[in-house]
Amino acid sequence: MLNNLAPGCFGKSANEKEAKPVEEARAEEADEAEAFCNEQTEDECNDRSVEKMFFTYYCEMDEGVCSARRVMDD
């Protein structure tokens, strides 16, 4: 049933997809972690962390703002 659909109907094929450069992926990951930490309240901040592909990010208060600090995973 799906084999009569035009190529590219569901987006790029596996051959057409390009992998993100590592630096771009790490920057995107850091931005996501920072956004997560920024959403935390002052009381929640120091107890929160988010595990991503490259790093684990721990939230901590810095001058009244909850920010992400990264730690390299083993």
C-alpha positions in Angstrom: 0.0 0.0 0.0 2.8 2.5 0.8 5.0 1.4 -2.1 3.0 3.4 -4.6 3.7 6.7 -2.9 6.2 9.1 -4.5 9.7 9.1 -3.1 10.2 11.7 -0.4 6.6 11.7 0.7 7.6 11.4 4.3 10.6 13.8 4.1 14.2 13.0 3.1 15.2 9.4 2.5 17.9 7.9 4.7 20.4 8.5 1.9 19.5 12.2 1.6 19.8 12.9 5.3 22.9 14.5 6.5 24.2 14.0 10.0 24.6 17.1 12.1 28.2 18.1 12.8 29.1 17.1 16.4 29.7 20.7 17.4 26.2 21.7 16.2 24.6 18.8 18.0 26.4 19.6 21.3 25.4 23.3 21.1 21.8 22.3 20.5 22.0 19.9 23.4 23.4 22.6 25.7 20.6 25.0 24.6 18.0 22.3 25.5 19.5 21.7 28.9 19.7 25.4 29.6 16.1 25.9 28.7 15.2 22.9 31.0 17.0 24.4 33.9 15.6 27.9 33.3 12.1 26.5 33.8 12.9 25.2 37.3 12.0 27.2 40.4 14.6 28.3 42.9 13.6 25.4 45.3 13.8 22.8 42.5 16.9 24.0 40.8 19.7 22.2 42.7 17.9 18.9 42.6 17.4 18.7 38.9 19.5 17.2 36.1 19.0 16.2 32.5 20.9 13.4 30.8 21.7 14.0 27.1 23.7 12.3 24.4 27.1 13.9 25.1 26.8 15.2 28.6 24.8 15.2 31.8 23.7 18.7 32.8 23.1 19.6 36.4 21.0 22.6 37.3 22.4 25.1 39.8 21.5 28.6 41.0 23.8 31.3 39.7 23.0 34.9 40.7 19.3 34.1 41.1 19.0 32.2 37.8 18.8 28.4 37.5 21.5 27.5 34.9 22.8 24.3 33.4 26.3 23.0 34.2 27.6 20.1 32.2 29.6 17.1 33.3 31.1 14.7 30.7 29.6 11.2 30.9 31.9 8.2 31.2 
